[in-house]
Amino acid sequence: MATLEERVKSLRQAFAVMLGVMRSQGQDIRKIFERLDTIEEQLGTIGERFSRLEAKVDKHGVVLNEHTALLNHHYRDA
């Protein structure tokens, strides 16, 4: 059976390992949150660009409808 001193030494070593693991995980979590912030910003930018494209498509749809109406009117009268 291990002496009290050996058991304390073993516990200290295990604690040091666990402390290292926790620090590493803390750094990983911080990096994850930083990346999530970056992704959130990129999604916001993509959303804005999508909205602008949607507005352009809507405008083109209006123009297309106007042209279709003019062509229909022209061929009906011809």
Buried (B, 14 or more C-beta within 10 A) or exposed (E): EEEEEEEEEEEEEEEEEEEEEEEEEEEEEEEEEEEEEEEEEEEEEEEEEEEEEEEEEEEEEEEEEEEEEEEEEEEEEE
